[in-house]
Amino acid sequence: MLHTLQTYVDRVSQGAADGSVFSNISTSGSMILMILIAVVGYIVQARLQSVFSKYSEVSSPGGMTGAELAEKMLRDNGIDNVRVTHVKGHLTDHFDPRTLTVNLSDSVYSSRSVAAAAVACHECGHAVQHATGYAPLTLRSQLVPIVSFSSQIATWVILAGIALLAATDNAILCWIGIGLVAMSALFSIVTLPVEYNASERALAWLSSSGTLRGEQLDSARTALRWAARTYLVAALSAIATILYYISIISSRRD
């Protein structure tokens, strides 16, 4: 195995020396795309943190905590089998369909801010999706164990595939590895409608219940939009990663 890896390194080094590796436009383009998406992801994450901090200083008109709003939204939607609980961390909020719990973080659970209201109700939006059998959420839940397994072994399969490709020109393991990575990409893509729909449900309830109005409602909408963009960046990153691996394998076989 070590000899095979060394052989591969020697081939890449030789390719770099004569310019053959860097002449592959698709590989270079994929790398540039991944870097650009990483930069955009950093900007979006930083902006989300900034927006959340800003609206965490804006009090919710009703003066209810994130936990109280979550419980009220659940009741208004006829959901009585979901508990609202507290979890440690910052923006670690999530709905767990296995335990039927809406888990709110330190910065949301007891906060009476517009940001807390938006996040708490967004997570309740997932609970409503679960109660109504929202198809994309069901699909995402079914993908969780598959993605958990594939993400653990994908890197090792690709590394083994690269070694095999260098020794025998057989790319089968590489393509299997890419297939495993594709499961994560599929999960990210399916996540998009789930997250956007949960935000729409949250904003609709915040408006119809009179919890937030006017400028406060617009602030909540802005916060949720930036949160949703992090999932969009994640999906684009997953797709770019697949394209990068495909370009590497294709260039090795040419």
TIKOLGU-185972 format. One record per residue: residue number from 1; residue in three letters; chain; y, z, x of N, C-alpha, C in turn. Coordinates in steps of 0.001 Angstrom, whole numbers, plus 524288, in hexadecimal, padded with zeros to 5 digits. Example, Ala and Ser with C-alpha at 12.3 -4.5 7.8 and 13.67 -1.06 7.14 Angstrom:
2
 pos code unit   npy   npz   npx  capy  capz  capx   cpy   cpz   cpx
   1  ALA    A 7E9C6 81E78 83386 7EE6C 81E78 8300C 7F31C 81E78 83390
   2  SER    A 7F736 81BA8 83232 7FBDC 81BE4 83566 8001E 81EBE 83264
***
This chain:
254
 pos code unit   npy   npz   npx  capy  capz  capx   cpy   cpz   cpx
   1  MET    A 7FB4C 80000 80345 80000 80000 80000 804E7 80000 80369
   2  LEU    A 80500 8036D 8078A 80988 803B3 80AEF 80A59 7FE8B 80DCC
   3  HIS    A 805F5 7FC2A 80F5C 80656 7F720 81211 8089E 7F2FD 80E6F
   4  THR    A 806D5 7F31A 8097F 808BE 7EF4E 805A7 80E96 7EFF4 804B5
   5  LEU    A 81051 7F4DE 80434 815D9 7F5E9 80360 8190F 7F42F 80815
   6  GLN    A 816F4 7F52B 80CBD 819B9 7F38D 81174 81A2F 7EDA0 811B2
   7  THR    A 815EC 7EAFD 81017 81601 7E549 80FFB 81A45 7E356 80C57
   8  TYR    A 81AB2 7E5EB 807DA 81EB0 7E461 80404 8242D 7E538 8063E
   9  VAL    A 824F3 7E9BB 808D4 82A0C 7EADC 80B32 82B5F 7E6C6 80F4B
  10  ASP    A 8276D 7E54E 8127A 8284C 7E15F 81688 829DD 7DC25 81426
  11  ARG    A 8275B 7DACF 80FB8 82892 7D5D5 80D30 82E20 7D5D9 80B0A
  12  VAL    A 82F9E 7DA3C 808AC 834E9 7DA9E 80696 838E7 7DA5C 80AF6
  13  SER    A 837B4 7DD07 80F5C 83B3F 7DCFA 813D2 83BEC 7D776 815ED
  14  GLN    A 83793 7D496 81643 837C8 7CF3A 81822 83AEE 7CBD5 81460
  15  GLY    A 83A1D 7CCEB 80F3F 83D05 7C9F3 80B51 842D4 7CAE9 80BBA
  16  ALA    A 84439 7CFD2 80CEB 849C3 7D125 80D75 84C10 7CE64 81234
  17  ALA    A 848E3 7CDFB 81648 84AC9 7CB93 81B18 84BF7 7C5CD 81A5B
  18  ASP    A 84898 7C310 81768 84983 7BD72 816C5 84C8C 7BC24 811D2
  19  GLY    A 84E07 7C03D 80EDA 8515B 7BF6C 80A4B 84E7D 7BE10 8055A
  20  SER    A 84945 7BDE9 80573 84658 7BC3F 800D4 8469D 7C035 7FC67
  21  VAL    A 846AE 7C541 7FDC9 846DA 7C93C 7F9AF 84BFD 7C908 7F6C2
  22  PHE    A 85049 7C8BC 7F9CB 8556D 7C908 7F75E 85723 7C3ED 7F4E0
  23  SER    A 853FB 7BFFA 7F56C 85545 7BB06 7F2F8 85388 7BADE 7ED4C
  24  ASN    A 8509B 7BEC4 7EBB5 84EB1 7BEDD 7E656 8530B 7C0B6 7E2C2
  25  ILE    A 85552 7BD1B 7DFF9 859E1 7BE51 7DCB5 85884 7C20C 7D847
  26  SER    A 853FB 7C14C 7D5E5 85292 7C48C 7D16E 851F1 7CA42 7D2F7
  27  THR    A 84FA2 7CB3A 7D791 84EF4 7D098 7D960 85436 7D324 7DA7B
  28  SER    A 8579D 7D04D 7DD32 85CD0 7D25A 7DE69 85FE9 7D351 7D974
  29  GLY    A 85F76 7CFA0 7D5C6 86247 7D038 7D0D7 86078 7D4F4 7CDD4
  30  SER    A 85B52 7D5E3 7CDD6 85932 7DA67 7CB19 85B0B 7DF7C 7CD8C
  31  MET    A 85B39 7DF89 7D2C5 85D12 7E432 7D581 862CA 7E549 7D43C
  32  ILE    A 865F6 7E129 7D447 86B81 7E1CC 7D304 86C22 7E3C2 7CD6A
  33  LEU    A 868F7 7E1A5 7C9DF 86932 7E354 7C466 867E3 7E919 7C3E5
  34  MET    A 863E2 7EAD6 7C6AA 86262 7F059 7C682 866C1 7F3DE 7C894
  35  ILE    A 86948 7F222 7CCBE 86D94 7F537 7CEF4 8721F 7F584 7CB21
  36  LEU    A 8736B 7F122 7C8B3 877B8 7F103 7C4EB 876A0 7F49A 7C049
  37  ILE    A 871C2 7F46C 7BE5F 87056 7F7B4 7B9F1 87090 7FD7A 7BB76
  38  ALA    A 86EF3 7FEAB 7C052 86F2F 80411 7C22D 874D5 80600 7C256
  39  VAL    A 8785D 802A0 7C416 87DEA 80410 7C443 8800A 804E3 7BEC6
  40  VAL    A 87EAF 80140 7BB43 88066 801C5 7B5D6 87E34 806C1 7B36C
  41  GLY    A 87949 807EC 7B4AA 876DB 80CAF 7B29F 879B1 8118B 7B464
  42  TYR    A 87B4F 8118C 7B951 87E37 81608 7BB63 8836A 8169B 7B887
  43  ILE    A 88609 8123D 7B7A7 88B1A 8125C 7B4F6 88A7F 8144E 7AF5D
  44  VAL    A 88681 81251 7ACAF 88597 813DF 7A740 8844A 819AE 7A6EC
  45  GLN    A 880FD 81B96 7AA79 87F85 8211B 7AA78 88447 8248C 7AB8A
  46  ALA    A 8877E 822DE 7AF47 88C39 825E0 7B087 88FF3 825F4 7ABE7
  47  ARG    A 89066 82188 7A948 893DC 82138 7A4B6 891CF 82497 7A048
  48  LEU    A 88CB5 824A8 79F89 88A5E 827F8 79B7D 88B9C 82DB2 79C84
  49  GLN    A 88AEF 82F5B 7A159 88C16 834C8 7A2BE 891D2 83612 7A1BE
  50  SER    A 8953E 83258 7A30E 89AD7 83320 7A245 89C2D 83388 79C75
  51  VAL    A 899EC 82FFF 7995D 89AF5 83002 793B8 898DD 834FD 79134
  52  PHE    A 89429 8368E 792C1 891E9 83B43 79078 89530 8400D 791D9
  53  SER    A 896EB 84051 796B6 89A32 844BC 79854 89F50 844CE 79546
  54  LYS    A 8A198 8403A 79484 8A68E 83FD6 791B2 8A5FD 841BA 78C0E
  55  TYR    A 8A1FC 83FCA 78955 8A167 84128 783D1 89EC6 8466F 78302
  56  SER    A 89CD9 848C1 7874B 89AE0 84E1C 786F0 89F6A 851F7 7866B
  57  GLU    A 8A413 85013 787B9 8A8C1 85352 78740 8AB69 852A3 781FC
  58  VAL    A 8A974 84EF8 77ECB 8ABBC 84DF9 779A2 8A883 850CF 77584
  59  SER    A 8AAD7 85466 772C2 8A7FF 8578E 76EEC 8A6A1 85468 76A11
  60  SER    A 8A208 8554D 76814 8A05E 852EC 7632D 8A361 85583 75EB4
  61  PRO    A 8A58A 8527E 75B05 8A8C1 854B4 756DB 8A61D 85909 753BA
  62  GLY    A 8A11B 8589C 752D3 89E64 85C86 74FAD 89D04 86177 7529E
  63  GLY    A 89D53 8613F 757C9 89C2B 865CC 75AF2 8966E 86738 75B3E
  64  MET    A 892EF 86398 759D8 88D58 864A6 75A0F 88B35 86343 75F77
  65  THR    A 88748 8661F 7612B 884D2 86503 76635 88149 86040 765BA
  66  GLY    A 87FA5 85E46 76A3B 87C0F 859DD 76A2D 8770A 85B28 7674E
  67  ALA    A 8750D 85FE6 76815 87039 86189 7657D 870FA 861CB 75F95
  68  GLU    A 87566 863DF 75DDF 8766E 86456 75840 876FD 85EFC 755B0
  69  LEU    A 8798E 85B70 75868 87A1E 85624 75654 874DB 85364 75609
  70  ALA    A 8719F 8542B 75A09 86C70 851C8 75A06 8693E 853B3 75560
  71  GLU    A 86959 858C2 7546F 8666D 85AF4 75007 86877 858E3 74AD7
  72  LYS    A 86D9D 85853 74A6D 86FE3 85659 74596 86E78 8509E 744A7
  73  MET    A 86EA4 84D72 748CF 86D39 847EE 7483C 8678A 8475C 746A2
  74  LEU    A 8642C 84A8F 748E7 85EA0 84A5A 74779 85DEC 84BC1 741BC
  75  ARG    A 8608A 84FE2 73FFC 8601C 85184 73A7B 86222 84D3F 736D9
  76  ASP    A 8668C 84AF4 7383F 868D5 846E6 734EA 8655A 84221 7347C
  77  ASN    A 86201 8415A 73857 85E5F 83CEA 73838 858FA 83E76 73631
  78  GLY    A 8589D 84335 73416 853B8 844FD 731BD 84F71 84624 735A0
  79  ILE    A 850E7 84764 73A6B 84D06 8488A 73E7B 84CCD 84E6E 73F4F
  80  ASP    A 8485A 850C8 73DFD 847DD 8567B 73E6D 84384 85823 7422C
  81  ASN    A 8411B 85465 744D4 83CCD 855B2 74862 83E42 854EB 74E24
  82  VAL    A 84349 8543D 74F34 8452B 85386 7548D 84894 8582F 7560B
  83  ARG    A 84768 85A8E 75A8A 84A72 85F09 75C69 84E77 85D50 76070
  84  VAL    A 852DC 85FFD 76087 856DB 85F14 76478 8564D 86350 76899
  85  THR    A 8555B 861C0 76D76 85478 86587 771A7 8583D 8649B 7762C
  86  HIS    A 8583B 86845 779D2 85BB6 8680C 77E51 85897 866FB 78348
  87  VAL    A 85A7A 86357 78674 85809 86239 78B83 85C2E 86284 78FC6
  88  LYS    A 85A81 863E5 79476 85E21 86456 798CE 85FAE 85EF5 79AD9
  89  GLY    A 86414 85ED2 79D8B 865CB 859FB 79FF6 86AB4 857C5 79D81
  90  HIS    A 86C79 85362 79FBA 87121 850AE 79DDB 86F9B 84B50 79BDE
  91  LEU    A 870A6 84A3F 796F9 86F30 84555 79470 86952 84443 794DC
  92  THR    A 86652 84872 79435 860A0 847F3 79413 85EAF 847E6 78E6C
  93  ASP    A 8622C 846DE 78AD7 860EF 846F0 78543 85CF6 842B6 783E6
  94  HIS    A 85949 8440F 78073 8556D 84037 77EC4 85293 84225 779DD
  95  PHE    A 8506C 83E5D 77712 84D08 83F8E 7729F 8476E 83EB7 77452
  96  ASP    A 84410 8428F 77347 83E95 84232 774B8 83B4E 841A4 76FBE
  97  PRO    A 8392F 83CF1 76ECA 83615 83C16 76A0B 830E1 83EF5 76A10
  98  ARG    A 82F21 840A4 76EB2 82A23 84367 76F00 82AA2 848F5 76CF4
  99  THR    A 82EFB 84B6C 76E43 82FD2 850D9 76C96 83393 85138 767FA
 100  LEU    A 835A4 84CB7 76656 8397C 84C87 76217 83E01 8504D 7632C
 101  THR    A 8407B 84F74 767A0 844F2 852AE 76920 84976 84F44 76B09
 102  VAL    A 84E24 850CF 7698E 852E5 84E92 76BC1 854AA 8525F 76FEF
 103  ASN    A 85477 850BF 774D5 8558F 85428 77940 85B04 8531C 77B55
 104  LEU    A 85E65 856FC 77B06 863D8 8565E 77C97 864F3 8595D 7819F
 105  SER    A 867E8 856F0 7851C 86902 85922 78A43 86D36 85D5E 78A11
 106  ASP    A 86E05 85FC8 78E95 871E2 863F8 78F06 8774B 86240 78D2B
 107  SER    A 878C6 85D6B 78E75 87E01 85B86 78D45 87E94 8597F 787B3
 108  VAL    A 87A73 859CF 7849E 87AA4 857D8 77F40 87935 85C06 77B3F
 109  TYR    A 87535 85F0B 77C61 87300 862A9 7788C 87712 8664E 77615
 110  SER    A 87A22 868EF 77945 87DE1 86CBF 77730 88389 86AE1 7777B
 111  SER    A 88455 86604 7790A 8899D 863E0 7797A 88BA9 8622E 7741D
 112  ARG    A 890C4 862D9 7735B 89341 86158 76E6B 896C4 85C90 76F33
 113  SER    A 89541 8593D 772CF 8987F 854B9 77436 896BB 84FBF 77175
 114  VAL    A 89A1A 84BD0 771C1 898D2 846AD 76F9A 8943B 84448 7728B
 115  ALA    A 89419 844FE 777B4 88FCD 842DC 77ADC 88A9B 84543 7793A
 116  ALA    A 88A99 84A62 7786B 885CC 84D0A 776C9 88404 84B22 77170
 117  ALA    A 887B9 84A50 76DF5 8866F 84862 768B9 883D8 84306 7690B
 118  ALA    A 88600 83F9D 76C5D 883E1 83A53 76CE4 87E57 83A67 76F09
 119  VAL    A 87D80 83D69 77332 87856 83D9D 775AD 8744F 84027 77221
 120  ALA    A 875B1 84483 76FB6 8720B 8474D 76C4B 87058 843DB 767BF
 121  CYS    A 87412 84124 7656B 872C7 83DD8 760EC 86FD7 838ED 76293
 122  HIS    A 870D6 83717 76755 86DD2 832AC 76965 8680B 8341E 769BD
 123  GLU    A 866E9 838C8 76BC1 86178 83A74 76C27 85F0C 83B32 766BE
 124  CYS    A 8622D 83CFC 76314 8603A 83D65 75DB4 85F35 83800 75B64
 125  GLY    A 8622F 83428 75D51 86132 82EC2 75BAA 85BAF 82D17 75D03
 126  HIS    A 859B0 82EE4 7617C 85447 82DC5 762EC 85079 83089 75F34
 127  ALA    A 851D9 83543 75DA0 84E85 8381A 759F0 84E3E 8353B 754BB
 128  VAL    A 852A7 83311 75310 852C0 82FFF 74E35 84F81 82B0D 74EE0
 129  GLN    A 84FDB 82897 75364 84CA6 823FC 75476 846DE 8254F 753F1
 130  HIS    A 84565 829B8 75632 83FEE 82B66 75601 83E37 82C68 7506A
 131  ALA    A 84186 82EE7 74D68 8402F 8303C 747FD 83FB9 82B67 74489
 132  THR    A 842B2 82758 745D0 842A7 8229C 742A4 83F14 81E64 744D5
 133  GLY    A 83C56 81F90 74919 838B8 81BCA 74B5E 83B65 8171F 74DD3
 134  TYR    A 83FB9 817FF 7506A 8429F 813C8 752F4 83F1D 81133 75712
 135  ALA    A 83E13 80C31 7565D 83A1F 8096A 7597A 83B0C 80995 75F68
 136  PRO    A 83FC6 8087F 76154 8408A 808AD 76708 83F6B 80E0F 76964
 137  LEU    A 840B0 81240 7668F 83F82 8177A 76892 8399D 81859 768CB
 138  THR    A 836E0 81689 764CE 8312F 81704 764BD 82EC6 81424 76955
 139  LEU    A 830B3 80F6D 76A5A 82EB8 80C57 76EBB 82FDF 80F0A 773E4
 140  ARG    A 834A4 81124 77473 835FA 813D4 7794F 83278 8188F 77A3E
 141  SER    A 83156 81B71 77620 82DF0 82006 7769E 82878 81E71 77850
 142  GLN    A 826A1 81A05 7764E 82171 8181D 777C0 82145 81646 77D72
 143  LEU    A 825C0 81490 77F71 825F8 812A3 784D0 82653 81700 788DE
 144  VAL    A 827F4 81BA3 7873C 828E2 81FEE 78AEC 82433 82100 78E7D
 145  PRO    A 81F73 821ED 78C77 81B11 8230C 79007 819B5 81E73 7938C
 146  ILE    A 81A60 819B2 79199 81937 8150D 794B4 81D0A 81496 79939
 147  VAL    A 82211 81547 79805 82621 814DB 79C02 825AD 8194E 79FF4
 148  SER    A 82444 81DEA 79E1E 8239D 82260 7A19E 81F69 8213E 7A5AF
 149  PHE    A 81B21 81EE2 7A3FE 816DE 81D8E 7A798 81864 8190C 7AB3A
 150  SER    A 81A98 814E7 7A8FE 81BD5 81044 7AC1C 82001 81168 7B034
 151  SER    A 823D3 814C0 7AEE5 82800 815E8 7B2A1 825FB 818F8 7B753
 152  GLN    A 821C2 81BE5 7B69A 81F90 81F00 7BAD4 81C98 81BAF 7BED4
 153  ILE    A 81A4B 8176E 7BD10 816FD 81458 7C09C 81949 80F0D 7C20F
 154  ALA    A 81D77 80D6F 7BF71 81F8F 8082A 7C04E 82100 80730 7C5FF
 155  THR    A 823CB 80AE5 7C860 82581 80A33 7CDCF 820E0 8099F 7D182
 156  TRP    A 81CE2 80CD9 7D0C0 81849 80C9F 7D421 81554 80788 7D36E
 157  VAL    A 8150A 805AA 7CE9B 81255 800B6 7CD9E 81541 7FC37 7D038
 158  ILE    A 81A73 7FC48 7CFE1 81D8E 7F821 7D24B 81D05 7F842 7D83C
 159  LEU    A 81D22 7FCEF 7DA88 81C79 7FD66 7E030 8171F 7FB51 7E1EA
 160  ALA    A 8131B 7FCC4 7DEEB 80DDF 7FACD 7E01E 80DAF 7F4E5 7DF67
 161  GLY    A 81070 7F306 7DB68 81097 7ED65 7DA6F 81336 7EA67 7DECD
 162  ILE    A 81770 7ECA2 7E0EF 81A2A 7EA1A 7E548 8169A 7E9BD 7EA14
 163  ALA    A 813AF 7EE00 7EB05 81008 7EDF2 7EF6C 80BCE 7E9D4 7EEA1
 164  LEU    A 809BC 7E985 7E9E9 805B3 7E5A5 7E8B6 807E1 7E025 7E91C
 165  LEU    A 80CAA 7DF6B 7E74F 80F22 7DA49 7E789 80FEC 7D885 7ED2A
 166  ALA    A 81172 7DC28 7F082 81245 7DADF 7F601 80D2F 7D965 7F8B9
 167  ALA    A 808E7 7DBEA 7F71B 803E4 7DB07 7F9B4 800EC 7D659 7F789
 168  THR    A 80165 7D56F 7F26B 7FE02 7D179 7EFF9 800E5 7CD64 7ECC2
 169  ASP    A 8060C 7CE03 7EC23 80921 7CA9A 7E8AC 80775 7CB1C 7E302
 170  ASN    A 804E8 7CF70 7E1AC 8035C 7D086 7DC3F 80761 7D437 7D9DC
 171  ALA    A 80A0D 7D26D 7D5B9 80E5F 7D572 7D376 80CD8 7D871 7CE85
 172  ILE    A 807CD 7D8C4 7CD66 8062B 7DB15 7C872 80812 7E0B5 7C7C9
 173  LEU    A 807A1 7E3DD 7CBF3 80957 7E94B 7CB93 80F43 7E9A7 7CAE8
 174  CYS    A 81218 7E621 7CD56 817C7 7E60F 7CCBA 8194C 7E517 7C710
 175  TRP    A 81692 7E15E 7C4A0 817CE 7E024 7BF26 81643 7E495 7BB89
 176  ILE    A 8120C 7E741 7BCDD 81096 7EBE1 7B9C2 814D5 7F00A 7BA42
 177  GLY    A 816C1 7F0CB 7BF07 81AF6 7F493 7BFE2 81FDB 7F32A 7BCDC
 178  ILE    A 8212C 7EE2E 7BCCC 825B4 7EC6A 7B9D6 824E2 7ED55 7B401
 179  GLY    A 82015 7EC98 7B23F 81EDB 7EDA0 7ACC1 81FBC 7F358 7AB67
 180  LEU    A 81E6B 7F6CD 7AF0D 81F46 7FC66 7AE36 82518 7FDAE 7AE09
 181  VAL    A 8280C 7FB2D 7B18D 82DBA 7FBED 7B181 83008 7F9CF 7AC6B
 182  ALA    A 82DC5 7F591 7AA78 82FB4 7F331 7A59F 82F2D 7F6DC 7A0F8
 183  MET    A 82B6B 7FA69 7A127 82ADF 7FE2B 79CE5 82FAB 801B5 79C9B
 184  SER    A 831B6 8033E 7A11C 83678 80665 7A138 83B16 8034B 79F27
 185  ALA    A 83B36 7FE3F 7A07E 83F6C 7FAE8 79E8B 83F1E 7FA5C 798A1
 186  LEU    A 83A61 7F9B3 796A4 839A1 7F953 790FE 83B6F 7FE51 78E4D
 187  PHE    A 83A23 802C2 790A3 83BC3 807CA 78E7E 841B9 80827 78E43
 188  SER    A 84451 80662 7926A 84A06 8068D 79296 84C6E 80303 78E72
 189  ILE    A 84A02 7FE7F 78DA5 84C08 7FACF 789BC 84B54 7FCFD 78438
 190  VAL    A 846C1 7FF35 7832D 845BF 8017B 77DFF 84959 8061F 77CF9
 191  THR    A 84ACC 808D4 7812A 84E36 80D60 780A6 853A2 80BEA 77E9F
 192  LEU    A 85572 80732 77FCC 85ABC 805A7 77E55 85BCD 80618 77875
 193  PRO    A 858BA 80380 77511 859D5 80415 76F76 85923 809AA 76D8C
 194  VAL    A 8559A 80C9C 77000 854C3 81210 76E74 859B7 8153F 76F5D
 195  GLU    A 85C13 8149D 773F1 860BB 817A4 77548 86583 815E5 77231
 196  TYR    A 86647 810D4 771BA 86ACB 80EE7 76ED1 86A72 81073 7690A
 197  ASN    A 865D0 8101E 766DA 86521 81183 7615E 865FF 81753 76073
 198  ALA    A 86440 81A96 76425 86514 82037 7639C 86AE4 82180 763AB
 199  SER    A 86DD6 81EC0 766E8 87380 81F94 7671F 8760C 81DDB 76204
 200  GLU    A 87440 8197E 75FDF 87663 817A6 75AE7 87561 81B95 7568E
 201  ARG    A 870B8 81DD2 7567D 86F6E 821C7 75287 872D2 826A7 7533C
 202  ALA    A 873B1 82829 75824 876E4 82CC3 7593A 87C77 82BEF 75760
 203  LEU    A 87EC0 82781 758BD 88423 8266B 7573F 884BE 825E7 7515F
 204  ALA    A 880E3 82381 74ED8 88113 822F7 74923 88111 8284B 7467E
 205  TRP    A 87DD5 82BEE 74872 87DA2 83127 74618 88293 83440 7474A
 206  LEU    A 88474 833EF 74C1F 8893F 836B9 74D91 88DCE 83503 74A2D
 207  SER    A 88DD6 82FF0 748C8 89203 82DE2 74573 8913B 82F60 73FBA
 208  SER    A 88C8C 82E6A 73DA6 88B93 82F62 73814 88BC2 83528 736B2
 209  SER    A 88A5F 83881 73A5E 88A6F 83E22 7395E 88FD8 8407C 73A0E
 210  GLY    A 89369 83D59 73C27 898AF 83F47 73D12 8991A 842D5 741C6
 211  THR    A 89503 842EF 74502 89505 8464B 749A6 8992A 84487 74D87
 212  LEU    A 89977 83F6C 74E6B 89D70 83D3B 751DE 8A051 838ED 74F00
 213  ARG    A 8A558 8389C 75015 8A88D 83485 74DAA 8AC52 83252 751B1
 214  GLY    A 8AE28 82D9F 7509B 8B24D 82B55 753BC 8B148 82B51 7598D
 215  GLU    A 8B4E3 82DAB 75C74 8B49B 82D96 7621E 8AFBD 83056 76436
 216  GLN    A 8AE19 8349E 761AC 8A966 83763 7636A 8A48C 833F6 762DC
 217  LEU    A 8A436 83117 75E8B 89FC0 82D99 75DAA 89FC6 82930 761AE
 218  ASP    A 8A45F 8272C 762DA 8A4CA 82310 766D6 8A31D 8251F 76C2D
 219  SER    A 8A46C 82A05 76D4C 8A2E1 82C62 77242 89CF6 82CDC 772A2
 220  ALA    A 89A87 82E81 76E5D 894D7 82EEF 76E41 89257 82995 76EFA
 221  ARG    A 89496 825A6 76C83 8928A 82050 76D0B 892E2 81E79 772B2
 222  THR    A 89734 81F96 7753E 897E3 81E10 77ABC 893D8 820B1 77E36
 223  ALA    A 892FB 825C1 77D5D 88F2C 828A4 78084 889B2 82663 77FE0
 224  LEU    A 88838 8252A 77B10 882FF 8231B 77A16 8825D 81D91 77C29
 225  ARG    A 88683 81A91 77C10 88639 81548 77E36 8852F 81566 78412
 226  TRP    A 887C7 818E8 786E1 886E5 81943 78C83 88170 81B4A 78DAC
 227  ALA    A 87F88 81ED0 78A64 87A2E 820B8 78B1B 87647 81C41 78A56
 228  ALA    A 87731 818FC 7866E 873AD 8149A 78555 873A6 810AB 789CE
 229  ARG    A 8781D 8101A 78C5F 87876 80C54 790AA 8750F 80DD9 7954A
 230  THR    A 873F4 812D7 795E2 87071 8146D 79A24 86AF9 81248 7992F
 231  TYR    A 8695D 81205 79444 86438 80FD4 792FB 86435 809EC 793C1
 232  LEU    A 86897 80770 792AB 868FF 801CB 79383 8687D 80089 79954
 233  VAL    A 86B1F 80394 79C99 86AC5 802D1 7A240 86533 803B0 7A425
 234  ALA    A 86292 807A2 7A1FD 85D2D 808B9 7A37D 8599D 8041D 7A235
 235  ALA    A 85A79 801BE 79DA8 85746 7FD3B 79C24 8584B 7F896 79FC0
 236  LEU    A 85D3C 7F79F 7A103 85E8E 7F34F 7A489 85C4E 7F440 7A9F7
 237  SER    A 85C74 7F922 7ABB9 85A4D 7FA7A 7B0DB 85470 7F983 7B10B
 238  ALA    A 851B9 7FAE8 7ACDB 84C0F 7FA1E 7ACA7 84AAF 7F44C 7ACD3
 239  ILE    A 84DB8 7F12C 7AA0B 84CD2 7EB86 7AA08 84DED 7E934 7AF6B
 240  ALA    A 85231 7EAFD 7B1E0 85392 7E908 7B717 84F5E 7EA6D 7BB14
 241  THR    A 84D0A 7EF07 7BA81 848DE 7F0AC 7BE15 8442A 7ED02 7BDA4
 242  ILE    A 842C8 7EB9D 7B8E7 83E69 7E7F9 7B816 83F9A 7E2B4 7BA9F
 243  LEU    A 84454 7E0B2 7B9BD 845D5 7DBAD 7BC07 845A7 7DBDF 7C1F7
 244  TYR    A 84732 7E04D 7C422 84720 7E0E9 7C9D3 8418F 7E0A3 7CBF1
 245  TYR    A 83DFC 7E381 7C974 83890 7E373 7CB39 83623 7DE06 7CA9B
 246  ILE    A 8375F 7DB67 7C656 8354A 7D625 7C57A 83740 7D26C 7C9B0
 247  SER    A 83C3D 7D2DF 7CB0C 83E74 7CF64 7CF07 83BF3 7D05F 7D45B
 248  ILE    A 83ABB 7D54C 7D58E 83836 7D687 7DA91 832CB 7D40A 7DAD6
 249  ILE    A 82FCE 7D4B9 7D6A2 82A80 7D28E 7D690 82AA0 7CCA5 7D6C8
 250  SER    A 82E42 7CA4E 7D3D9 82EA1 7C49C 7D3C3 8300D 7C284 7D921
 251  SER    A 8339A 7C528 7DBD3 83531 7C355 7E0FD 830CF 7C3F6 7E4F7
 252  ARG    A 82D96 7C7F7 7E44C 82928 7C8E3 7E7E2 82500 7C4B6 7E733
 253  ARG    A 8248C 7C2A3 7E267 82066 7BEBF 7E159 8221F 7B945 7E2AA
 254  ASP    A 82757 7B88A 7E342 82948 7B343 7E46A 82829 7B1B8 7EA1D
***
